[in-house]
């Protein structure tokens, strides 16, 4: 039986393993290497804080992921297939490493985040208000 996501170390493991999959994936890796040349030393700690806040309500994350992804979309349009691949890789990573209430919460929140981002990005691309 796998353990649940319980500590910051668990978040670090999840995020690191997830982004290793992302870096190798032919559908979405180019967003992180060609569209934007991600500085992983800076990006990963931000993602640790983001997911730690999502799972544990730590309050340690400050940022605007919607703004960052809208800017990314302006450089290269993100399609539904890109979000679907992101969710698939994230869920696979969670399932490989963890099980339990927090693991389920992480997958639910990832799906919700991806859904809201798609809606808001589509709205901003069509000059609709983004709330």
Number of C-alpha atoms within 10 A of each C-alpha: 6 10 12 16 25 16 12 15 12 17 19 18 16 22 20 17 17 18 20 13 18 20 15 11 14 10 15 18 18 15 20 16 12 10 13 12 10 13 10 11 8 9 10 16 15 16 17 22 22 21 23 24 15 18 20 16 12 12 11 15 17 10 11 8 12 16 12 10 16 20 13 16 17 12 12 13 15 18 11 12 11 16 19 15 16 23 18 14 19 23 19 14 21 23 16 12 16 19 15 14 12 18 21 17 14 19 19 13 15 18 19 12 15 17 15 13 18 19 12 19 23 18 14 15 15 9 9 11 9 12 6
